[in-house]
Every structure is written in structure tokens, then in C-alpha cells.
């Protein structure tokens, strides 16, 4: 039998059902998963859920790094142009 792959959104929804009060037996029967699978997802959600709030910081850092990278690429291009220009004058 092939293993099913669950996307993160579906896992999140399954765990939320349990956190809202639905019994684990009902959840597992409804989604055809084992109780141990549910508890693994729940424990992962509870231990790593705080990372959702770090996403904004990561996005802002990514934008900053991309801008910085572009500045450096432009600087390298300008310096390369100046070197070639000097080589032509001296050459």
C-alpha cells in the first residue's frame, strides 16, 4: 500500500479539529489516519507553532538581503567597467 502525503495545510486543519474539542477517535476515523499520526502532528504544531510569527521577520530580511545583493552586483559592474576603461587608456 502506498503511503499518502499530507500537505501542511491539511495537517494544520486536522490538528485544529482536535484543539477545538473534537475527539481524536472522530478525527482519525474521518481522515483515515492513526491516532499516533495525529499526536505526532499535534506535538509538532505545538512545539513549532511560534515560527509562524517569525515569518514576517524572515520576509523582511530576505528583501533587505536581495537589495544589498543588487547594490553589490552594481558596484562590481561599475568597478569592472572602470578597470577595462583604464586598461584601454594605458594599453
Biopython code that builds the backbone (N, CA, C, O; Angstrom):
import numpy as np
from Bio.PDB.StructureBuilder import StructureBuilder

atoms = [
    (1, "UNK", "N", (0.839, -1.176, 0.000)),
    (1, "UNK", "CA", (0.000, 0.000, 0.000)),
    (1, "UNK", "C", (0.891, 1.250, 0.000)),
    (1, "UNK", "O", (1.851, 1.334, 0.766)),
    (2, "UNK", "N", (0.570, 2.199, -0.850)),
    (2, "UNK", "CA", (1.336, 3.447, -0.937)),
    (2, "UNK", "C", (1.033, 4.358, 0.231)),
    (2, "UNK", "O", (-0.102, 4.458, 0.696)),
    (3, "UNK", "N", (2.080, 5.019, 0.689)),
    (3, "UNK", "CA", (1.893, 5.995, 1.762)),
    (3, "UNK", "C", (1.312, 7.268, 1.187)),
    (3, "UNK", "O", (1.681, 7.696, 0.094)),
    (4, "UNK", "N", (0.415, 7.860, 1.921)),
    (4, "UNK", "CA", (-0.161, 9.132, 1.484)),
    (4, "UNK", "C", (0.742, 10.259, 1.937)),
    (4, "UNK", "O", (1.414, 10.164, 2.964)),
    (5, "UNK", "N", (0.748, 11.317, 1.163)),
    (5, "UNK", "CA", (1.483, 12.518, 1.539)),
    (5, "UNK", "C", (0.457, 13.582, 1.902)),
    (5, "UNK", "O", (-0.487, 13.847, 1.156)),
    (6, "UNK", "N", (0.666, 14.176, 3.052)),
    (6, "UNK", "CA", (-0.253, 15.189, 3.558)),
    (6, "UNK", "C", (0.424, 16.552, 3.443)),
    (6, "UNK", "O", (1.563, 16.726, 3.875)),
    (7, "UNK", "N", (-0.283, 17.511, 2.860)),
    (7, "UNK", "CA", (0.282, 18.859, 2.786)),
    (7, "UNK", "C", (0.128, 19.534, 4.148)),
    (7, "UNK", "O", (-0.682, 19.120, 4.977)),
    (8, "UNK", "N", (0.906, 20.558, 4.353)),
    (8, "UNK", "CA", (0.944, 21.210, 5.668)),
    (8, "UNK", "C", (-0.401, 21.833, 6.047)),
    (8, "UNK", "O", (-0.767, 21.842, 7.222)),
    (9, "UNK", "N", (-1.129, 22.346, 5.075)),
    (9, "UNK", "CA", (-2.418, 22.963, 5.389)),
    (9, "UNK", "C", (-3.416, 21.920, 5.911)),
    (9, "UNK", "O", (-4.162, 22.187, 6.853)),
    (10, "UNK", "N", (-3.425, 20.741, 5.298)),
    (10, "UNK", "CA", (-4.330, 19.678, 5.742)),
    (10, "UNK", "C", (-3.966, 19.219, 7.150)),
    (10, "UNK", "O", (-4.845, 19.013, 7.987)),
    (11, "UNK", "N", (-2.667, 19.058, 7.411)),
    (11, "UNK", "CA", (-2.224, 18.669, 8.752)),
    (11, "UNK", "C", (-2.687, 19.704, 9.780)),
    (11, "UNK", "O", (-3.185, 19.363, 10.853)),
    (12, "UNK", "N", (-2.510, 20.963, 9.423)),
    (12, "UNK", "CA", (-2.910, 22.056, 10.311)),
    (12, "UNK", "C", (-4.407, 21.985, 10.622)),
    (12, "UNK", "O", (-4.815, 22.130, 11.774)),
    (13, "UNK", "N", (-5.218, 21.760, 9.586)),
    (13, "UNK", "CA", (-6.665, 21.676, 9.778)),
    (13, "UNK", "C", (-7.047, 20.491, 10.650)),
    (13, "UNK", "O", (-7.945, 20.600, 11.486)),
    (14, "UNK", "N", (-6.374, 19.359, 10.464)),
    (14, "UNK", "CA", (-6.648, 18.170, 11.266)),
    (14, "UNK", "C", (-6.330, 18.448, 12.737)),
    (14, "UNK", "O", (-7.126, 18.123, 13.618)),
    (15, "UNK", "N", (-5.178, 19.042, 12.999)),
    (15, "UNK", "CA", (-4.789, 19.354, 14.375)),
    (15, "UNK", "C", (-5.756, 20.357, 14.994)),
    (15, "UNK", "O", (-6.115, 20.229, 16.165)),
    (16, "UNK", "N", (-6.179, 21.347, 14.226)),
    (16, "UNK", "CA", (-7.126, 22.333, 14.755)),
    (16, "UNK", "C", (-8.442, 21.694, 15.188)),
    (16, "UNK", "O", (-9.050, 22.125, 16.168)),
    (17, "UNK", "N", (-8.881, 20.673, 14.464)),
    (17, "UNK", "CA", (-10.106, 19.984, 14.865)),
    (17, "UNK", "C", (-9.973, 19.464, 16.293)),
    (17, "UNK", "O", (-10.893, 19.585, 17.101)),
    (18, "UNK", "N", (-8.813, 18.885, 16.588)),
    (18, "UNK", "CA", (-8.587, 18.365, 17.932)),
    (18, "UNK", "C", (-8.485, 19.460, 18.968)),
    (18, "UNK", "O", (-8.989, 19.312, 20.081)),
    (19, "UNK", "N", (-7.849, 20.545, 18.620)),
    (19, "UNK", "CA", (-7.705, 21.651, 19.567)),
    (19, "UNK", "C", (-9.043, 22.337, 19.845)),
    (19, "UNK", "O", (-9.229, 22.960, 20.890)),
    (20, "UNK", "N", (-9.965, 22.212, 18.900)),
    (20, "UNK", "CA", (-11.294, 22.807, 19.085)),
    (20, "UNK", "C", (-12.240, 21.895, 19.859)),
    (20, "UNK", "O", (-13.375, 22.273, 20.146)),
    (21, "UNK", "N", (-11.767, 20.681, 20.200)),
    (21, "UNK", "CA", (-12.579, 19.829, 21.066)),
    (21, "UNK", "C", (-13.103, 18.541, 20.456)),
    (21, "UNK", "O", (-13.684, 17.723, 21.169)),
    (22, "UNK", "N", (-12.917, 18.342, 19.181)),
    (22, "UNK", "CA", (-13.364, 17.093, 18.563)),
    (22, "UNK", "C", (-12.493, 15.956, 19.096)),
    (22, "UNK", "O", (-11.296, 16.141, 19.317)),
    (23, "UNK", "N", (-13.084, 14.794, 19.302)),
    (23, "UNK", "CA", (-12.299, 13.695, 19.862)),
    (23, "UNK", "C", (-11.287, 13.184, 18.836)),
    (23, "UNK", "O", (-11.503, 13.257, 17.626)),
    (24, "UNK", "N", (-10.190, 12.671, 19.358)),
    (24, "UNK", "CA", (-9.126, 12.156, 18.490)),
    (24, "UNK", "C", (-9.649, 10.976, 17.672)),
    (24, "UNK", "O", (-9.292, 10.829, 16.504)),
    (25, "UNK", "N", (-10.478, 10.149, 18.267)),
    (25, "UNK", "CA", (-11.049, 8.996, 17.560)),
    (25, "UNK", "C", (-11.871, 9.454, 16.353)),
    (25, "UNK", "O", (-11.769, 8.875, 15.271)),
    (26, "UNK", "N", (-12.686, 10.496, 16.543)),
    (26, "UNK", "CA", (-13.506, 11.021, 15.440)),
    (26, "UNK", "C", (-12.632, 11.602, 14.330)),
    (26, "UNK", "O", (-12.878, 11.373, 13.146)),
    (27, "UNK", "N", (-11.623, 12.348, 14.725)),
    (27, "UNK", "CA", (-10.725, 12.972, 13.749)),
    (27, "UNK", "C", (-10.024, 11.908, 12.917)),
    (27, "UNK", "O", (-9.987, 11.976, 11.688)),
    (28, "UNK", "N", (-9.473, 10.929, 13.615)),
    (28, "UNK", "CA", (-8.703, 9.889, 12.930)),
    (28, "UNK", "C", (-9.584, 9.050, 12.006)),
    (28, "UNK", "O", (-9.168, 8.693, 10.904)),
    (29, "UNK", "N", (-10.780, 8.741, 12.448)),
    (29, "UNK", "CA", (-11.711, 7.983, 11.603)),
    (29, "UNK", "C", (-12.106, 8.813, 10.382)),
    (29, "UNK", "O", (-12.190, 8.292, 9.270)),
    (30, "UNK", "N", (-12.344, 10.084, 10.592)),
    (30, "UNK", "CA", (-12.761, 10.955, 9.489)),
    (30, "UNK", "C", (-11.685, 11.180, 8.440)),
    (30, "UNK", "O", (-11.992, 11.375, 7.264)),
    (31, "UNK", "N", (-10.425, 11.154, 8.859)),
    (31, "UNK", "CA", (-9.327, 11.404, 7.927)),
    (31, "UNK", "C", (-8.537, 10.144, 7.591)),
    (31, "UNK", "O", (-7.580, 10.175, 6.818)),
    (32, "UNK", "N", (-8.968, 9.020, 8.201)),
    (32, "UNK", "CA", (-8.325, 7.732, 7.966)),
    (32, "UNK", "C", (-6.832, 7.779, 8.305)),
    (32, "UNK", "O", (-5.982, 7.370, 7.513)),
    (33, "UNK", "N", (-6.544, 8.283, 9.492)),
    (33, "UNK", "CA", (-5.175, 8.312, 9.994)),
    (33, "UNK", "C", (-5.137, 7.636, 11.361)),
    (33, "UNK", "O", (-6.165, 7.494, 12.022)),
    (34, "UNK", "N", (-3.960, 7.228, 11.772)),
    (34, "UNK", "CA", (-3.828, 6.604, 13.091)),
    (34, "UNK", "C", (-3.772, 7.692, 14.160)),
    (34, "UNK", "O", (-3.464, 8.851, 13.884)),
    (35, "UNK", "N", (-4.079, 7.284, 15.380)),
    (35, "UNK", "CA", (-4.019, 8.241, 16.482)),
    (35, "UNK", "C", (-2.586, 8.686, 16.729)),
    (35, "UNK", "O", (-2.345, 9.840, 17.083)),
    (36, "UNK", "N", (-1.639, 7.779, 16.545)),
    (36, "UNK", "CA", (-0.236, 8.177, 16.743)),
    (36, "UNK", "C", (0.172, 9.238, 15.723)),
    (36, "UNK", "O", (0.961, 10.128, 16.040)),
    (37, "UNK", "N", (-0.360, 9.150, 14.498)),
    (37, "UNK", "CA", (-0.065, 10.158, 13.478)),
    (37, "UNK", "C", (-0.623, 11.508, 13.899)),
    (37, "UNK", "O", (0.049, 12.533, 13.784)),
    (38, "UNK", "N", (-1.858, 11.500, 14.385)),
    (38, "UNK", "CA", (-2.463, 12.743, 14.860)),
    (38, "UNK", "C", (-1.603, 13.368, 15.953)),
    (38, "UNK", "O", (-1.312, 14.564, 15.912)),
    (39, "UNK", "N", (-1.197, 12.558, 16.929)),
    (39, "UNK", "CA", (-0.431, 13.088, 18.053)),
    (39, "UNK", "C", (0.943, 13.610, 17.608)),
    (39, "UNK", "O", (1.451, 14.576, 18.176)),
    (40, "UNK", "N", (1.529, 12.985, 16.614)),
    (40, "UNK", "CA", (2.802, 13.496, 16.067)),
    (40, "UNK", "C", (2.599, 14.877, 15.464)),
    (40, "UNK", "O", (3.378, 15.795, 15.724)),
    (41, "UNK", "N", (1.549, 15.026, 14.656)),
    (41, "UNK", "CA", (1.262, 16.319, 14.038)),
    (41, "UNK", "C", (0.940, 17.364, 15.100)),
    (41, "UNK", "O", (1.410, 18.499, 15.027)),
    (42, "UNK", "N", (0.138, 16.976, 16.086)),
    (42, "UNK", "CA", (-0.228, 17.910, 17.148)),
    (42, "UNK", "C", (1.007, 18.378, 17.922)),
    (42, "UNK", "O", (1.173, 19.571, 18.179)),
    (43, "UNK", "N", (1.861, 17.436, 18.286)),
    (43, "UNK", "CA", (3.059, 17.781, 19.045)),
    (43, "UNK", "C", (3.988, 18.680, 18.236)),
    (43, "UNK", "O", (4.585, 19.612, 18.774)),
    (44, "UNK", "N", (4.107, 18.394, 16.938)),
    (44, "UNK", "CA", (4.934, 19.245, 16.076)),
    (44, "UNK", "C", (4.336, 20.646, 15.987)),
    (44, "UNK", "O", (5.056, 21.642, 16.060)),
    (45, "UNK", "N", (3.036, 20.715, 15.831)),
    (45, "UNK", "CA", (2.346, 22.002, 15.762)),
    (45, "UNK", "C", (2.561, 22.808, 17.044)),
    (45, "UNK", "O", (2.862, 24.000, 16.994)),
    (46, "UNK", "N", (2.404, 22.149, 18.184)),
    (46, "UNK", "CA", (2.541, 22.851, 19.460)),
    (46, "UNK", "C", (3.982, 23.270, 19.737)),
    (46, "UNK", "O", (4.216, 24.304, 20.362)),
    (47, "UNK", "N", (4.950, 22.476, 19.277)),
    (47, "UNK", "CA", (6.351, 22.813, 19.559)),
    (47, "UNK", "C", (6.924, 23.823, 18.570)),
    (47, "UNK", "O", (7.889, 24.517, 18.891)),
    (48, "UNK", "N", (6.346, 23.917, 17.371)),
    (48, "UNK", "CA", (6.911, 24.801, 16.349)),
    (48, "UNK", "C", (5.949, 25.883, 15.873)),
    (48, "UNK", "O", (6.274, 26.638, 14.956)),
    (49, "UNK", "N", (4.784, 25.967, 16.480)),
    (49, "UNK", "CA", (3.776, 26.931, 16.056)),
    (49, "UNK", "C", (4.233, 28.376, 16.129)),
    (49, "UNK", "O", (3.769, 29.216, 15.358)),
    (50, "UNK", "N", (5.138, 28.670, 17.048)),
    (50, "UNK", "CA", (5.632, 30.042, 17.209)),
    (50, "UNK", "C", (6.348, 30.544, 15.954)),
    (50, "UNK", "O", (6.458, 31.755, 15.759)),
    (51, "UNK", "N", (6.829, 29.655, 15.112)),
    (51, "UNK", "CA", (7.579, 30.052, 13.919)),
    (51, "UNK", "C", (6.718, 30.841, 12.938)),
    (51, "UNK", "O", (7.237, 31.593, 12.114)),
    (52, "UNK", "N", (5.417, 30.667, 13.030)),
    (52, "UNK", "CA", (4.506, 31.419, 12.157)),
    (52, "UNK", "C", (4.716, 32.912, 12.344)),
    (52, "UNK", "O", (4.643, 33.678, 11.383)),
    (53, "UNK", "N", (4.975, 33.324, 13.566)),
    (53, "UNK", "CA", (5.120, 34.738, 13.861)),
    (53, "UNK", "C", (6.497, 35.272, 13.465)),
    (53, "UNK", "O", (6.694, 36.486, 13.402)),
    (54, "UNK", "N", (7.435, 34.388, 13.203)),
    (54, "UNK", "CA", (8.765, 34.794, 12.754)),
    (54, "UNK", "C", (8.813, 35.019, 11.248)),
    (54, "UNK", "O", (9.781, 35.585, 10.740)),
    (55, "UNK", "N", (7.796, 34.590, 10.538)),
    (55, "UNK", "CA", (7.807, 34.661, 9.075)),
    (55, "UNK", "C", (7.955, 36.093, 8.571)),
    (55, "UNK", "O", (8.672, 36.324, 7.598)),
    (56, "UNK", "N", (7.304, 37.046, 9.201)),
    (56, "UNK", "CA", (7.394, 38.438, 8.770)),
    (56, "UNK", "C", (8.838, 38.919, 8.851)),
    (56, "UNK", "O", (9.328, 39.586, 7.940)),
    (57, "UNK", "N", (9.508, 38.582, 9.933)),
    (57, "UNK", "CA", (10.907, 38.972, 10.081)),
    (57, "UNK", "C", (11.763, 38.353, 8.992)),
    (57, "UNK", "O", (12.644, 39.013, 8.441)),
    (58, "UNK", "N", (11.509, 37.083, 8.677)),
    (58, "UNK", "CA", (12.267, 36.401, 7.629)),
    (58, "UNK", "C", (12.032, 37.061, 6.270)),
    (58, "UNK", "O", (12.973, 37.240, 5.496)),
    (59, "UNK", "N", (10.786, 37.422, 5.979)),
    (59, "UNK", "CA", (10.463, 38.072, 4.706)),
    (59, "UNK", "C", (11.165, 39.419, 4.589)),
    (59, "UNK", "O", (11.707, 39.753, 3.535)),
    (60, "UNK", "N", (11.155, 40.194, 5.679)),
    (60, "UNK", "CA", (11.816, 41.496, 5.663)),
    (60, "UNK", "C", (13.322, 41.322, 5.473)),
    (60, "UNK", "O", (13.946, 42.087, 4.738)),
    (61, "UNK", "N", (13.898, 40.339, 6.119)),
    (61, "UNK", "CA", (15.336, 40.080, 5.986)),
    (61, "UNK", "C", (15.661, 39.671, 4.550)),
    (61, "UNK", "O", (16.681, 40.096, 4.006)),
    (62, "UNK", "N", (14.819, 38.863, 3.937)),
    (62, "UNK", "CA", (15.030, 38.429, 2.557)),
    (62, "UNK", "C", (15.036, 39.626, 1.612)),
    (62, "UNK", "O", (15.890, 39.713, 0.730)),
    (63, "UNK", "N", (14.102, 40.539, 1.786)),
    (63, "UNK", "CA", (14.041, 41.742, 0.948)),
    (63, "UNK", "C", (15.311, 42.567, 1.141)),
    (63, "UNK", "O", (15.904, 43.026, 0.165)),
    (64, "UNK", "N", (15.731, 42.759, 2.390)),
    (64, "UNK", "CA", (16.948, 43.510, 2.671)),
    (64, "UNK", "C", (18.158, 42.874, 1.984)),
    (64, "UNK", "O", (18.962, 43.570, 1.364)),
    (65, "UNK", "N", (18.282, 41.551, 2.098)),
    (65, "UNK", "CA", (19.431, 40.859, 1.502)),
    (65, "UNK", "C", (19.415, 40.937, -0.027)),
    (65, "UNK", "O", (20.470, 41.060, -0.649)),
    (66, "UNK", "N", (18.244, 40.866, -0.626)),
    (66, "UNK", "CA", (18.150, 40.989, -2.079)),
    (66, "UNK", "C", (18.577, 42.384, -2.544)),
    (66, "UNK", "O", (19.280, 42.515, -3.546)),
    (67, "UNK", "N", (18.157, 43.416, -1.826)),
    (67, "UNK", "CA", (18.562, 44.787, -2.170)),
    (67, "UNK", "C", (20.071, 44.950, -2.025)),
    (67, "UNK", "O", (20.728, 45.526, -2.893)),
    (68, "UNK", "N", (20.611, 44.443, -0.934)),
    (68, "UNK", "CA", (22.049, 44.527, -0.690)),
    (68, "UNK", "C", (22.826, 43.789, -1.777)),
    (68, "UNK", "O", (23.862, 44.265, -2.241)),
    (69, "UNK", "N", (22.330, 42.648, -2.169)),
    (69, "UNK", "CA", (22.959, 41.866, -3.228)),
    (69, "UNK", "C", (22.973, 42.637, -4.543)),
    (69, "UNK", "O", (23.982, 42.641, -5.248)),
    (70, "UNK", "N", (21.870, 43.282, -4.874)),
    (70, "UNK", "CA", (21.801, 44.075, -6.109)),
    (70, "UNK", "C", (22.777, 45.250, -6.076)),
    (70, "UNK", "O", (23.416, 45.560, -7.081)),
    (71, "UNK", "N", (22.892, 45.905, -4.908)),
    (71, "UNK", "CA", (23.851, 47.005, -4.781)),
    (71, "UNK", "C", (25.273, 46.513, -5.037)),
    (71, "UNK", "O", (26.046, 47.160, -5.744)),
    (72, "UNK", "N", (25.604, 45.381, -4.463)),
    (72, "UNK", "CA", (26.954, 44.840, -4.627)),
    (72, "UNK", "C", (27.224, 44.420, -6.073)),
    (72, "UNK", "O", (28.323, 44.623, -6.588)),
    (73, "UNK", "N", (26.228, 43.840, -6.717)),
    (73, "UNK", "CA", (26.391, 43.464, -8.131)),
    (73, "UNK", "C", (26.636, 44.704, -8.994)),
    (73, "UNK", "O", (27.482, 44.683, -9.888)),
    (74, "UNK", "N", (25.894, 45.783, -8.725)),
    (74, "UNK", "CA", (26.090, 47.025, -9.468)),
    (74, "UNK", "C", (27.480, 47.591, -9.232)),
    (74, "UNK", "O", (28.127, 48.076, -10.160)),
    (75, "UNK", "N", (27.933, 47.528, -7.999)),
    (75, "UNK", "CA", (29.265, 48.017, -7.663)),
    (75, "UNK", "C", (30.351, 47.218, -8.391)),
    (75, "UNK", "O", (31.304, 47.793, -8.918)),
    (76, "UNK", "N", (30.204, 45.907, -8.415)),
    (76, "UNK", "CA", (31.158, 45.064, -9.140)),
    (76, "UNK", "C", (31.149, 45.416, -10.626)),
    (76, "UNK", "O", (32.203, 45.485, -11.258)),
    (77, "UNK", "N", (29.975, 45.634, -11.173)),
    (77, "UNK", "CA", (29.870, 46.006, -12.589)),
    (77, "UNK", "C", (30.563, 47.333, -12.871)),
    (77, "UNK", "O", (31.282, 47.464, -13.861)),
    (78, "UNK", "N", (30.347, 48.313, -12.004)),
    (78, "UNK", "CA", (30.976, 49.623, -12.192)),
    (78, "UNK", "C", (32.494, 49.524, -12.085)),
    (78, "UNK", "O", (33.215, 50.136, -12.874)),
    (79, "UNK", "N", (32.975, 48.768, -11.127)),
    (79, "UNK", "CA", (34.428, 48.613, -10.968)),
    (79, "UNK", "C", (35.050, 47.869, -12.149)),
    (79, "UNK", "O", (36.147, 48.207, -12.593)),
    (80, "UNK", "N", (34.353, 46.869, -12.647)),
    (80, "UNK", "CA", (34.840, 46.138, -13.815)),
    (80, "UNK", "C", (34.927, 47.064, -15.019)),
    (80, "UNK", "O", (35.896, 47.016, -15.778)),
    (81, "UNK", "N", (33.917, 47.903, -15.194)),
    (81, "UNK", "CA", (33.916, 48.865, -16.292)),
    (81, "UNK", "C", (35.103, 49.833, -16.163)),
    (81, "UNK", "O", (35.786, 50.112, -17.149)),
    (82, "UNK", "N", (35.346, 50.341, -14.956)),
    (82, "UNK", "CA", (36.460, 51.262, -14.726)),
    (82, "UNK", "C", (37.806, 50.591, -15.026)),
    (82, "UNK", "O", (38.687, 51.212, -15.620)),
    (83, "UNK", "N", (37.964, 49.353, -14.626)),
    (83, "UNK", "CA", (39.211, 48.621, -14.897)),
    (83, "UNK", "C", (39.437, 48.453, -16.395)),
    (83, "UNK", "O", (40.550, 48.651, -16.881)),
    (84, "UNK", "N", (38.397, 48.094, -17.121)),
    (84, "UNK", "CA", (38.526, 47.928, -18.566)),
    (84, "UNK", "C", (38.847, 49.254, -19.238)),
    (84, "UNK", "O", (39.654, 49.313, -20.165)),
    (85, "UNK", "N", (38.216, 50.305, -18.768)),
    (85, "UNK", "CA", (38.446, 51.645, -19.302)),
    (85, "UNK", "C", (39.912, 52.067, -19.070)),
    (85, "UNK", "O", (40.551, 52.616, -19.968)),
    (86, "UNK", "N", (40.438, 51.807, -17.858)),
    (86, "UNK", "CA", (41.837, 52.123, -17.560)),
    (86, "UNK", "C", (42.789, 51.278, -18.383)),
    (86, "UNK", "O", (43.823, 51.776, -18.829)),
    (87, "UNK", "N", (42.464, 50.011, -18.596)),
    (87, "UNK", "CA", (43.319, 49.146, -19.417)),
    (87, "UNK", "C", (43.399, 49.657, -20.848)),
    (87, "UNK", "O", (44.459, 49.592, -21.470)),
    (88, "UNK", "N", (42.278, 50.171, -21.382)),
    (88, "UNK", "CA", (42.255, 50.687, -22.734)),
    (88, "UNK", "C", (43.093, 51.970, -22.840)),
    (88, "UNK", "O", (43.779, 52.176, -23.841)),
    (89, "UNK", "N", (43.044, 52.811, -21.839)),
    (89, "UNK", "CA", (43.804, 54.064, -21.842)),
    (89, "UNK", "C", (45.302, 53.786, -21.731)),
    (89, "UNK", "O", (46.108, 54.447, -22.386)),
    (90, "UNK", "N", (45.672, 52.810, -20.905)),
    (90, "UNK", "CA", (47.086, 52.522, -20.682)),
    (90, "UNK", "C", (47.654, 51.582, -21.764)),
    (90, "UNK", "O", (48.859, 51.553, -22.013)),
    (91, "UNK", "N", (46.773, 50.837, -22.378)),
    (91, "UNK", "CA", (47.137, 49.757, -23.243)),
    (91, "UNK", "C", (47.730, 50.021, -24.530)),
    (91, "UNK", "O", (48.041, 49.088, -25.269)),
]
sb = StructureBuilder()
sb.init_structure("model")
sb.init_model(0)
sb.init_chain("A")
sb.init_seg("    ")
for serial, (resi, resn, name, xyz) in enumerate(atoms, 1):
    if name == "N":
        sb.init_residue(resn, " ", resi, " ")
    sb.init_atom(name, np.array(xyz, "f"), 0.0, 1.0, " ", f" {name:<3s}", serial, name[0])
structure = sb.get_structure()
